[in-house]
Amino acid sequence: MFPLIGSGRFITAPVVTEDGEPVQDPVVLKELGLLPEENGNADNFELSTGSVVYADAFNSAISGASGGSEMVKEPSGHGPQDKKVIQWKLTLHQIGLDVVRTDRTLEFYEKQENLSKLWDVLAVYAWFDADVGYCQGMSDLCSPMIILLQDEADAFWCFEHLMRRLRGNFRCTESSVGVETQLSNLASITEVIDPKLHQHLETLGGGNYLFAFRMLMVLFRREFSFGDSLYLWEMMWALEYDPYLFSVYEDSKSASEKHKGSKGKPKSMRQFGKYERDNRKNGVNSQAHLPISVFLVASVLENRSSKLLTEARGLDDVVKILNDITGNLDARKACRGAMKLHKKYLKKA
């Protein structure tokens, strides 16, 4: 549907306008490989013979299977899908811009072929999950899949399954983003376990806890090194492990059939992760309980509580103090702190 996917190239410029018309910009042509190097600037592009030839090639290339700009005007029965194609092509350049900013300190991404793999997977996912599409932050979550697996198909399906767990964070409405629910829960937790800090943050205008947005959205990828962040993910998911979770990773029909078959055979508590066992022992509904990532953020805030109380005189100070932790967090210690706060919260709440 778009010639660059799987080609080893990626694009960082818009390829269509909001109404689906092809963008005939020399920058776009060059990224698509349709403009030779000697015609790679705007002056040369204006040469009459070159511009006509390459514009025609560009129109043909970006039309692909979707029919290009004609699809917008044609009143056939394909209206909804046509809009979906246009919206998808509008997001491709945003994915490209984020790809070149993701894990840019890693040697792996010095090769364009590896950047293009990340772009391919995110571009296909944006089409695959039309409800969520693509949002900033997904590239941080997808990058480890590309680096560890390298094969695009394997990386895509691992990322797709990870997104089943996290896609709620990226689901947007006109008034909110999914992760705001977790921020609200973080505020409630902090109010219970450290009311003095919560009151101080509210006084500073940070009662919505938006300063913790990034930590929850990309699961601490920016706060920890690459290796430590993956180590943290492993621990989090082991602590949260629920043997019934297979239903999240199966098709809805087969999942319901398997779930029916498993009724009457309660799993041993030993099979659950420690965090999940604590929830079940305290009668917390498994569908409603909070992810451990929220308690990890609460643990970070508690560790910086005295500094926040004495030095933060505005939200800028709060952000600066929290940014200073980047690269200075210990994954194992953070998980232990989150578990302690979780137990403390269950006793008090």
Secondary structure as the mmCIF struct_conf table of DSSP 4:
data_model
#
loop_
_struct_conf.conf_type_id
_struct_conf.id
_struct_conf.beg_label_comp_id
_struct_conf.beg_label_asym_id
_struct_conf.beg_label_seq_id
_struct_conf.end_label_comp_id
_struct_conf.end_label_asym_id
_struct_conf.end_label_seq_id
TURN_TY1_P TURN_TY1_P1 PRO A 3 GLY A 8
BEND BEND1 ALA A 13 ALA A 13
STRN STRN1 VAL A 16 VAL A 16
TURN_TY1_P TURN_TY1_P2 GLU A 18 ASP A 19
BEND BEND2 GLY A 20 GLY A 20
STRN STRN2 PRO A 22 PRO A 22
HELX_RH_AL_P HELX_RH_AL_P1 PRO A 26 LEU A 32
TURN_TY1_P TURN_TY1_P3 GLY A 33 GLY A 33
BEND BEND3 LEU A 35 LEU A 35
HELX_RH_3T_P HELX_RH_3T_P1 GLU A 37 ASN A 39
BEND BEND4 ASN A 41 ASN A 41
HELX_RH_AL_P HELX_RH_AL_P2 ALA A 42 PHE A 45
TURN_TY1_P TURN_TY1_P4 GLU A 46 GLU A 46
BEND BEND5 LEU A 47 LEU A 47
HELX_RH_AL_P HELX_RH_AL_P3 SER A 48 SER A 63
HELX_RH_3T_P HELX_RH_3T_P2 GLY A 64 SER A 66
TURN_TY1_P TURN_TY1_P5 GLY A 67 SER A 69
HELX_RH_AL_P HELX_RH_AL_P4 GLU A 70 LYS A 73
BEND BEND6 SER A 76 SER A 76
TURN_TY1_P TURN_TY1_P6 GLY A 77 HIS A 78
HELX_RH_AL_P HELX_RH_AL_P5 GLY A 79 VAL A 99
TURN_TY1_P TURN_TY1_P7 VAL A 100 THR A 105
BEND BEND7 LEU A 106 LEU A 106
HELX_RH_3T_P HELX_RH_3T_P3 GLU A 107 GLU A 110
BEND BEND8 LYS A 111 LYS A 111
HELX_RH_AL_P HELX_RH_AL_P6 GLN A 112 PHE A 128
TURN_TY1_P TURN_TY1_P8 ALA A 130 VAL A 132
TURN_TY1_P TURN_TY1_P9 GLN A 136 GLY A 137
HELX_RH_AL_P HELX_RH_AL_P7 MET A 138 LEU A 149
HELX_RH_AL_P HELX_RH_AL_P8 GLU A 152 PHE A 170
STRN STRN3 CYS A 172 CYS A 172
BEND BEND9 GLU A 174 SER A 175
STRN STRN4 VAL A 177 VAL A 177
TURN_TY1_P TURN_TY1_P10 GLY A 178 GLY A 178
HELX_RH_AL_P HELX_RH_AL_P9 VAL A 179 ILE A 193
HELX_RH_AL_P HELX_RH_AL_P10 PRO A 195 THR A 203
TURN_TY1_P TURN_TY1_P11 LEU A 204 GLY A 205
TURN_TY1_P TURN_TY1_P12 GLY A 207 ASN A 208
HELX_RH_3T_P HELX_RH_3T_P4 LEU A 210 ALA A 212
HELX_RH_AL_P HELX_RH_AL_P11 PHE A 213 MET A 217
TURN_TY1_P TURN_TY1_P13 VAL A 218 GLU A 223
BEND BEND10 PHE A 224 PHE A 224
HELX_RH_AL_P HELX_RH_AL_P12 PHE A 226 LEU A 239
TURN_TY1_P TURN_TY1_P14 GLU A 240 GLU A 240
HELX_RH_3T_P HELX_RH_3T_P5 PRO A 243 LEU A 245
HELX_RH_AL_P HELX_RH_AL_P13 PHE A 246 TYR A 249
BEND BEND11 GLU A 250 GLU A 250
HELX_RH_AL_P HELX_RH_AL_P14 SER A 252 SER A 262
TURN_TY1_P TURN_TY1_P15 LYS A 263 GLY A 264
HELX_LH_PP_P HELX_LH_PP_P1 PRO A 266 SER A 268
HELX_RH_3T_P HELX_RH_3T_P6 MET A 269 GLN A 271
BEND BEND12 PHE A 272 PHE A 272
HELX_RH_AL_P HELX_RH_AL_P15 LYS A 274 LYS A 281
TURN_TY1_P TURN_TY1_P16 ASN A 282 GLY A 283
TURN_TY1_P TURN_TY1_P17 SER A 286 ALA A 288
BEND BEND13 HIS A 289 HIS A 289
HELX_LH_PP_P HELX_LH_PP_P2 LEU A 290 PRO A 291
HELX_RH_AL_P HELX_RH_AL_P16 ILE A 292 ASN A 303
TURN_TY1_P TURN_TY1_P18 ARG A 304 ARG A 304
HELX_RH_AL_P HELX_RH_AL_P17 SER A 305 GLU A 311
BEND BEND14 ARG A 313 GLY A 314
HELX_RH_AL_P HELX_RH_AL_P18 LEU A 315 ASN A 323
TURN_TY1_P TURN_TY1_P19 ASP A 324 GLY A 327
HELX_RH_AL_P HELX_RH_AL_P19 ALA A 331 LYS A 348
#
